[in-house]
Amino acid sequence: ESLKAVALRMLLHSPYYASRLAELDAGLMVPRQPGPCAFSGPVTILACRDNEGFFRLVEEVKTAAGEGRDSTASAGAVAIRDAE
């Protein structure tokens, strides 16, 4: 999805689509773009305590694992371990 977002922003600022915005209303289709993925089992994420932003990302991953409909992993199956 991020590839689509970048491409759409570029196209919205191009001279051709500046006057044809309605053509982009339906969004974009990127051939052979991989779809969403899911954990298939327990996951251990190694984190360094010095990287504060990383722990926020890990919490987002744990939340997403718990909300995933097609995932067999749950938020409890995502473990965080100190890399040191």
C-alpha positions in Angstrom: 0.0 0.0 0.0 2.9 2.4 0.6 4.0 2.1 -3.0 0.5 3.1 -4.1 0.5 6.1 -1.7 3.9 7.4 -3.1 2.8 6.9 -6.7 -0.5 8.6 -6.1 1.1 11.6 -4.6 3.6 11.9 -7.5 0.8 11.6 -10.0 -1.4 14.2 -8.3 1.4 16.7 -8.7 2.2 15.8 -12.3 1.1 18.3 -15.1 -1.0 15.6 -16.8 -3.2 14.7 -13.8 -3.4 18.3 -12.4 -6.4 18.9 -14.7 -7.6 15.3 -14.6 -7.9 14.6 -10.8 -11.1 12.6 -11.3 -9.1 9.9 -13.1 -7.3 9.1 -9.9 -10.4 9.1 -7.6 -10.7 5.3 -7.8 -7.0 5.0 -6.7 -4.2 3.0 -8.3 -3.6 -0.6 -9.1 0.0 -1.8 -9.0 0.6 -5.1 -10.8 2.1 -7.9 -8.8 2.2 -5.9 -5.6 2.3 -8.2 -2.6 -0.7 -8.1 -0.4 -0.9 -7.9 3.4 0.9 -10.6 5.3 0.3 -12.2 8.7 2.4 -14.0 11.3 1.9 -17.8 11.1 3.1 -18.5 14.6 5.0 -17.1 17.6 7.4 -14.2 16.8 10.3 -12.9 18.9 11.4 -9.3 18.3 14.9 -8.4 19.6 15.1 -4.8 20.7 17.8 -2.5 22.0 16.9 -0.4 25.0 18.7 2.6 23.5 16.3 2.8 20.6 13.2 4.3 22.3 11.2 4.7 19.0 11.6 1.0 18.3 9.6 0.0 21.4 6.7 2.1 20.1 6.9 0.2 16.8 7.0 -3.1 18.6 3.8 -2.3 20.5 2.1 -1.4 17.2 3.2 -4.8 15.8 1.8 -6.6 18.9 -1.5 -4.7 18.5 -1.7 -5.6 14.8 -1.0 -9.2 15.6 -3.9 -9.2 18.0 -6.2 -7.6 15.5 -5.2 -9.7 12.5 -8.1 -11.7 11.1 -6.0 -14.1 9.0 -3.2 -14.5 11.4 -2.9 -17.5 13.6 -0.7 -15.5 16.0 -2.1 -13.3 18.7 -0.7 -10.3 20.6 0.5 -12.8 23.2 2.5 -14.7 20.6 4.7 -11.7 20.0 7.5 -11.6 22.5 9.9 -8.7 23.0 13.5 -9.7 24.1 16.4 -7.4 25.0 19.0 -7.8 22.3 21.9 -7.1 24.7 
